[in-house]
Amino acid sequence: MITIEYCREGDAISDFACNDWLENILNQEGDMHLQISTSPPCNALRLAIVQGRIPCEDVMFEFEGKELPPNKYGAIMHWPDGFTDLDCTYSEQILRGAIDMRQAERAERETRQSG
């Protein structure tokens, strides 16, 4: 069983090292409990489940004392706030900001055209 605890004290695995990290993990035998503080390893491991490289039953994620088992599709059904969601939060804020900017620009153009 590979248990990945997502926590502040965990190792930071960079985007550039993530594939090597995953290969190392998948090639190890026995139970492992790893602490990480970045999201790419979680996503890489979820992708490995979908690709059939590791059974979902052999993986468990943990966050703030809660176990988060992935299903065979690599999904975590009860995703808690704060669990590897910073990238999604940033993406959402960027999109919302861009929409607001476009709406303001459109309103300004319409005001100039009508006045």
Backbone as a ProteinNet text record, in pm:
[ID]
protein_1_A
[PRIMARY]
MITIEYCREGDAISDFACNDWLENILNQEGDMHLQISTSPPCNALRLAIVQGRIPCEDVMFEFEGKELPPNKYGAIMHWPDGFTDLDCTYSEQILRGAIDMRQAERAERETRQSG
[TERTIARY]
84.4	0	88.8	57.7	124.6	29.9	71.4	-7.2	64.6	-7.6	46.3	-27.4	46	-11.1	24.3	-77	-58.1	-59.1	57.6	68.8	177.8	169.8	264.5	408.3	426.8	560.3	619.6	541.9	585.7	692.4	749.4	849.5	783.9	852.6	806.8	867.4	783	827.7	799.5	903.1	884.2	819.2	763.4	706.1	810.4	934.9	1041.4	1086.9	1066.7	1110.1	996.4	877.1	759.8	759.9	794.2	793.8	895.6	1013.7	1114.8	1067	1005	949.5	847.4	757.8	654.2	715.9	810.8	874.9	941.8	1007.4	1072.4	968.8	859.4	753.4	693.2	663.6	600.1	692.8	822.8	919	959.6	909.5	940.3	844.9	888	801.7	772	660.2	623.4	541.7	495.6	414.2	500.5	443.4	511.8	415.2	465	389.8	477.6	434	512.3	435.7	507.4	448.4	495	399.4	432.7	356.3	408.4	343.7	309	320.1	288	190.5	113.9	8.5	52.2	158.8	191.7	205.6	266.6	275.1	138.6	46.4	-88.9	-154	-142.8	-202.5	-132.2	-1.3	72.3	31.6	12.6	-28.3	-171.5	-257.6	-394.7	-395.7	-308.4	-296	-244.6	-150	-97.2	-208.1	-302.2	-417.6	-499.2	-531.8	-612.2	-541.3	-409.2	-331.8	-313.1	-360.7	-347.8	-210.5	-130.1	5.2	6.4	-100.3	-113.3	-262.3	-303.6	-445.2	-484.6	-604.8	-650.5	-651.7	-669.6	-671.5	-534.7	-430.9	-294.9	-252	-346	-314.3	-413.5	-360.7	-446.7	-386.1	-470.3	-428.8	-480.7	-406.9	-449	-435.9	-531.6	-527.3	-600.4	-530	-585.3	-654.6	-587.8	-637.7	-746.1	-783.1	-887.6	-824.6	-876.1	-833.5	-917.2	-850.8	-915	-881.3	-957.6	-925.6	-963.4	-874.7	-910.4	-988.8	-1073.5	-1141.9	-1064.6	-1117.1	-1044.8	-1025.9	-1100.2	-1086.2	-989.8	-925.5	-832.5	-900.9	-1031.8	-1108.5	-1114.1	-1117.7	-1140.1	-1280.2	-1369.7	-1511.5	-1547.4	-1480	-1510.4	-1388	-1370.7	-1253.4	-1265.7	-1182.2	-1192.7	-1127.5	-1181.4	-1119.7	-976.4	-886.4	-746.4	-660.1	-721.9	-644.2	-603.7	-479.4	-417.5	-501.5	-572.2	-661.2	-612.7	-489.3	-439.5	-432.8	-387	-382.4	-520.9	-620	-758.1	-807.7	-774.3	-815.5	-753.8	-624.7	-559.6	-623.3	-646	-706.5	-844	-922.7	-1056.4	-1047.1	-956.3	-941.6	-891.6	-801.9	-753.2	-868.6	-947.8	-1060.6	-1163.4	-1195.3	-1292	-1239.2	-1112.1	-1052.1	-1053.6	-1023.2	-1024.2	-1165.2	-1263.9	-1403.4	-1443.4	-1408.8	-1440.1	-1374.1	-1248.1	-1177.9	-1245.1	-1282.4	-1347.8	-1482.1	-1557	-1687.1	-1669.1	-1567.8	-1541.8	-1498.6	-1413.9	-1371.1	-1489.2	-1575.4	-1692.9	-1785.7	-1807.1	-1894.4	-1836	-1703.9	-1638.6	-1653.7	-1635.3	-1652.1	-1795.1	-1890.8	-2031.7	-2066.6	-2008.6	-2032.3	-1975.7	-1855.6	-1794.6	-1872.4	-1922.2	-1994.9	-2132.4	-2194.1	-2328.2	-2323.8	-2211.1	-2202.2	-2142.4
-117.8	0	124	215.5	345.4	446.4	504.9	608.7	741.2	835.3	968.7	1065.6	1122.1	1222	1360.2	1435.3	1571.1	1664.4	1724.1	1806.7	1911.9	2011.8	2123.6	2076.4	1974	1926.2	1832.5	1798.9	1700.5	1751.5	1657.9	1690.6	1764.7	1862.3	1934.8	1867.2	1804.5	1737.7	1833	1875.1	1971.8	1905	1987.9	1938.8	1859.9	1908.7	1848.4	1713.3	1690.7	1566	1466.6	1506.8	1424.8	1288.6	1284.7	1156.1	1059.1	1109.1	1023.6	976.5	1066.8	1031.8	918.9	931.5	830.7	695.9	696.1	569.9	503.7	581.7	529.2	465.9	532.7	482.7	353.5	352.2	234.4	113.9	135.7	25.5	-25.6	36.2	-7.6	-119.4	-202.1	-307.3	-277.6	-327.8	-309.2	-182.5	-168.2	-52.4	71.7	184.2	312.6	416.2	502.8	620.2	740.6	822.8	938.4	1066.3	1166.6	1297.5	1390	1455.1	1549.4	1679.1	1787.1	1916.8	1983	1907.7	1960.6	1866.4	1921	1841.5	1751.8	1782.5	1696.3	1547.5	1508.1	1364.7	1298	1367.6	1311.1	1290.6	1390.4	1378.5	1272.4	1261.9	1159.2	1019.6	1002.6	872.7	840	939.7	917.8	880.3	943.3	908	765.3	725.3	587.6	485.9	521.5	433.1	418.3	529.2	527.2	449.8	462.5	393.8	245.3	200.4	59.8	21.8	118.1	90.3	49.5	84.3	46.5	37.5	-65.4	-76	32.2	82.6	187	137.1	8.2	-48.5	-41.3	-17.3	-8.9	134	228.5	369.7	428.9	508.4	583.8	722.9	822.6	959.4	996	1082.5	1132.1	1282.9	1346.3	1491.4	1527.6	1597.3	1642.7	1529.5	1414.8	1300.2	1219.7	1256.3	1183.9	1099.4	978.7	893.1	924.3	932.8	968.3	862.2	754.6	649	689.9	665.8	690.5	571.8	597.8	486.5	444.8	350.3	297.1	400.9	511.8	620.9	728.6	703.4	799.4	913.6	905.4	1011.9	990.5	1100.7	1099.4	1154.9	1071.6	1106.8	1215.6	1221.5	1321.9	1410.5	1503.4	1588.9	1703.5	1705.1	1813	1942.7	2054.2	2183	2183.4	2234.1	2244.1	2128.5	2021.8	1905.8	1926.2	1957.6	1974.9	2059.8	2159.5	2236.4	2378.6	2410.1	2545.3	2578.9	2485.8	2510.7	2541.2	2465.4	2489	2624	2659.2	2788.3	2901.8	2891.8	2994.3	3002.4	2887.8	2886.3	2952	2919.8	2978.9	3130.3	3176.4	3320.1	3391.7	3328.5	3387.1	3400	3294	3298.2	3402.6	3406.7	3507.1	3649	3670.1	3801.5	3840.9	3746.5	3773.1	3805.8	3733	3760.8	3900.4	3934.7	4068.3	4176.9	4154.8	4253.1	4268.6	4157.3	4163.6	4234.8	4206	4272.4	4422.5	4462.2	4604.3	4670.2	4603.4	4658.1	4671.7	4571.2	4574.7	4689.6	4703.8	4811.1	4947.9	4961.6	5087.8	5118.2	5017.6	5036.5	5076.4	5009.6	5040.4	5180.8	5224.3	5358.9	5461.8	5438.3	5529.3	5534.3	5418.5	5413	5480.3	5471.6	5529.1	5676.8	5726.7	5865.7	5954.9
0	0	0	-88.1	-92.4	-29.7	78.5	143.6	124	64.5	38.9	130.2	224.4	314.2	260.7	224.9	175.3	295.5	324.2	444.7	427.7	511	509	530.6	613	648.2	542.9	441.2	343.4	248.1	173.8	72.6	-43.3	-95.8	-214	-336.5	-416.4	-538.4	-654.7	-723.2	-831.7	-952.3	-1038.2	-1163.7	-1242.3	-1240.3	-1319.1	-1264.2	-1135.1	-1071.5	-1054	-1087.7	-1056	-1126.6	-1252.8	-1324.6	-1266.3	-1232.7	-1169.9	-1033.2	-957.9	-826.3	-840.9	-938.3	-959.3	-995.6	-1088	-1127.5	-1007.9	-925.1	-805.9	-712.1	-691.1	-602.6	-657.7	-787.3	-847.4	-849.1	-846.6	-850.3	-712.3	-607.6	-470.9	-430.2	-341	-286.5	-141.2	-95.3	44.2	64.6	186.6	222.3	235.2	195.3	205.4	258.7	343.7	388.6	360.2	265	222.6	252	294.1	315.6	204.1	138.4	32.5	56.5	-1.8	15.3	-117.9	-226.5	-358.9	-428.8	-522.3	-585.7	-702	-778	-891.6	-858.3	-746.2	-718.7	-700.9	-638.7	-622.2	-758.4	-843.9	-976.6	-1060.3	-1048.3	-1122.4	-1077.2	-948.9	-896.5	-938.8	-939.7	-987	-1134.5	-1213.9	-1355.2	-1371.1	-1288.2	-1294.4	-1267.1	-1181.4	-1156.2	-1283	-1347	-1469.7	-1580.7	-1585.3	-1688.6	-1659	-1543.9	-1508.1	-1457	-1418.1	-1370	-1223.1	-1151.3	-1010.8	-978.8	-906	-869.9	-768.4	-782.3	-689.6	-544.9	-525.9	-390.6	-322.1	-400.3	-345.3	-313.3	-324.5	-302.1	-202.9	-110.8	-19	-2.7	-14.6	13.9	152	220.3	350.8	353.2	421.4	436.9	564.7	652.9	780.2	856.8	860.9	936.1	867.4	745.8	672.1	562.6	547.6	437.4	314.5	200.2	73.9	-30.1	-34.3	-130.8	-273.2	-367.8	-508.1	-563	-661.9	-727.3	-852.8	-927.9	-1044.2	-1154.5	-1145.6	-1242.2	-1192.6	-1079.5	-1022.9	-949.7	-936.8	-871.6	-721	-650.8	-506	-486.3	-440.5	-439.3	-338.3	-226.7	-125	-107.2	-200.7	-208.7	-107.9	-5	93.8	46	90.7	61	111.3	28.6	67.4	21.7	-27.2	-72.4	-218.2	-240.6	-373.2	-468.4	-416.3	-502.5	-531.4	-495.3	-517.6	-666	-750.5	-894.8	-949.7	-906.5	-951.8	-903.4	-780.5	-725.4	-806.3	-835.7	-917.3	-1055.8	-1118.8	-1252.3	-1250.9	-1151.2	-1140.1	-1123	-1038	-1016.4	-1141.3	-1216	-1341.8	-1440.6	-1455.8	-1548.9	-1508.2	-1379.3	-1331.7	-1353.4	-1325.3	-1347.1	-1493.6	-1581.7	-1725.4	-1773.4	-1724.5	-1761.1	-1715.7	-1593.2	-1541.3	-1625.4	-1664.3	-1746.8	-1882.9	-1945.3	-2076.9	-2067.8	-1961.7	-1945.5	-1926.2	-1848.9	-1828.2	-1959	-2037	-2165.8	-2260.9	-2265	-2351.6	-2310.8	-2181.3	-2132.7	-2168.2	-2157.2	-2191.9	-2339.9	-2426.8	-2571.9	-2604.8	-2542.2	-2568.9	-2523.4	-2411.7	-2361.7	-2458.9	-2511.9	-2608.1	-2739.1	-2781.3	-2908.2	-2898.1	-2783.6	-2770.4	-2732.7	-2689.1	-2642.5	-2737.9
[MASK]
+++++++++++++++++++++++++++++++++++++++++++++++++++++++++++++++++++++++++++++++++++++++++++++++++++++++++++++++++++

